[in-house]
């Protein structure tokens, strides 16, 4: 297999993984009774822990208004709560609720467990290579998300 054939095979595998992840996200949002924006906020809270509304907006790539609306919906569904910061009473942090933690574990726990078992099959050098690829792919996606946020040029 040529190098170009390998690049095409990896590109195809990444696209298929993205599509499978998109399907999981759609099904998870449906199961939780929330929309995809709310799910993205839930994901950021899971990954990063409690965040202020502005930190969550930045992490999720949302405007302040959209974030406030998403937090309101997450609170109504019992998946997140607003908690005054004990260190600085002026700050309010958004936390996953106990229900939110259970839901995340129920939906994504088995996926993470199986993925970690697969990763353990790789050598340390292979894991370094996979991490490098994923970080570069994330940088690429982040750059292009920023590009797509800009108004489209007129034809």
C-alpha positions as CSV (number, residue, x, y, z in Angstrom):
1,X,0.0,0.0,0.0
2,X,1.4,3.4,-1.0
3,X,1.8,6.3,1.5
4,X,-1.1,8.1,-0.3
5,X,-3.3,5.0,0.0
6,X,-2.5,4.9,3.8
7,X,-3.3,8.6,4.1
8,X,-6.6,8.0,2.4
9,X,-7.4,5.0,4.6
10,X,-6.6,7.1,7.8
11,X,-8.7,10.0,6.4
12,X,-11.6,7.6,5.8
13,X,-11.3,6.1,9.3
14,X,-11.3,9.5,10.9
15,X,-14.4,10.5,9.0
16,X,-16.2,7.3,10.0
17,X,-15.2,7.9,13.6
18,X,-16.5,11.4,13.5
19,X,-19.8,10.1,12.0
20,X,-20.1,7.4,14.7
21,X,-19.3,10.0,17.4
22,X,-22.0,12.3,15.9
23,X,-24.5,9.5,16.1
24,X,-23.6,8.7,19.7
25,X,-24.0,12.5,20.5
26,X,-27.4,12.6,18.8
27,X,-28.7,9.5,20.6
28,X,-27.3,10.8,23.9
29,X,-28.9,14.2,23.5
30,X,-32.2,12.5,22.7
31,X,-32.0,10.1,25.7
32,X,-31.2,13.1,28.0
33,X,-34.0,15.2,26.6
34,X,-31.6,18.0,25.6
35,X,-30.3,19.5,22.4
36,X,-26.8,19.3,20.9
37,X,-25.7,22.7,22.2
38,X,-26.6,21.6,25.7
39,X,-24.8,18.4,25.2
40,X,-21.6,20.3,24.2
41,X,-21.9,22.2,27.4
42,X,-22.4,19.0,29.4
43,X,-19.3,17.6,27.7
44,X,-17.2,20.6,28.6
45,X,-18.3,20.4,32.2
46,X,-17.5,16.7,32.3
47,X,-14.0,17.3,30.8
48,X,-13.0,20.4,32.7
49,X,-15.1,20.5,35.9
50,X,-17.0,23.5,37.3
51,X,-16.8,26.6,35.1
52,X,-18.1,30.1,35.1
53,X,-20.7,30.9,32.4
54,X,-18.0,32.8,30.5
55,X,-15.5,30.0,30.8
56,X,-18.2,27.6,29.6
57,X,-19.0,29.9,26.7
58,X,-15.4,30.0,25.6
59,X,-14.9,26.2,26.0
60,X,-18.1,25.4,24.1
61,X,-17.6,28.0,21.4
62,X,-20.9,29.8,22.2
63,X,-22.0,33.4,22.8
64,X,-22.8,34.5,26.3
65,X,-26.5,34.5,25.6
66,X,-26.5,31.1,24.1
67,X,-24.6,29.8,27.1
68,X,-27.0,31.3,29.6
69,X,-29.9,29.7,27.8
70,X,-28.1,26.3,27.7
71,X,-27.3,26.5,31.4
72,X,-30.9,27.3,32.1
73,X,-32.0,24.2,30.1
74,X,-29.4,22.0,31.8
75,X,-30.6,23.2,35.2
76,X,-34.3,22.5,34.3
77,X,-33.4,18.9,33.3
78,X,-31.4,18.4,36.5
79,X,-28.1,17.8,34.7
80,X,-26.3,20.9,36.0
81,X,-26.5,23.4,38.8
82,X,-25.3,27.0,39.4
83,X,-23.3,27.2,42.7
84,X,-21.8,30.4,44.2
85,X,-18.0,30.1,44.4
86,X,-17.0,29.7,48.1
87,X,-13.6,31.4,47.4
88,X,-15.2,34.4,45.7
89,X,-18.9,34.9,46.4
90,X,-19.3,37.2,43.3
91,X,-18.5,34.2,41.1
92,X,-21.0,31.6,40.1
93,X,-19.8,28.2,38.9
94,X,-21.8,25.7,36.8
95,X,-21.4,22.2,38.1
96,X,-22.6,18.8,36.9
97,X,-25.3,17.7,39.2
98,X,-25.4,14.2,40.7
99,X,-27.9,13.3,38.0
100,X,-25.6,14.7,35.4
101,X,-22.7,12.7,36.6
102,X,-24.8,9.5,36.6
103,X,-26.0,10.2,33.1
104,X,-22.5,10.8,31.8
105,X,-21.3,7.6,33.4
106,X,-24.2,5.6,32.0
107,X,-23.8,6.9,28.5
108,X,-20.1,7.4,28.0
109,X,-18.6,5.2,30.8
110,X,-18.8,2.0,28.8
111,X,-17.4,3.7,25.7
112,X,-14.4,5.1,27.7
113,X,-13.8,1.8,29.4
114,X,-13.6,-0.1,26.0
115,X,-11.5,2.7,24.4
116,X,-9.0,2.6,27.3
117,X,-8.8,-1.2,27.0
118,X,-8.0,-0.8,23.3
119,X,-5.4,1.8,24.0
120,X,-3.6,-0.5,26.4
121,X,-2.8,-2.7,23.5
122,X,-0.5,-0.1,22.0
123,X,3.1,0.5,23.0
124,X,4.2,3.7,24.7
125,X,5.7,4.9,21.5
126,X,2.5,4.2,19.5
127,X,0.5,6.0,22.1
128,X,2.8,9.0,21.8
129,X,2.2,8.9,18.0
130,X,-1.6,8.6,18.4
131,X,-1.6,11.5,20.9
132,X,0.5,13.7,18.5
133,X,-1.9,12.9,15.6
134,X,-5.0,13.7,17.7
135,X,-3.5,17.0,19.0
136,X,-2.7,18.0,15.5
137,X,-6.2,17.0,14.3
138,X,-7.7,19.0,17.1
139,X,-5.6,22.1,16.2
140,X,-6.8,21.7,12.6
141,X,-10.5,21.4,13.6
142,X,-10.1,24.4,16.0
143,X,-8.6,26.5,13.2
144,X,-11.4,25.6,10.8
145,X,-14.1,26.2,13.3
146,X,-12.7,29.7,13.7
147,X,-12.7,30.1,9.9
148,X,-16.3,29.0,9.6
149,X,-17.4,31.4,12.3
150,X,-16.4,34.3,10.1
151,X,-19.0,35.5,7.6
152,X,-18.8,33.8,4.3
153,X,-17.4,35.9,1.4
154,X,-19.9,36.8,-1.3
155,X,-19.4,34.8,-4.5
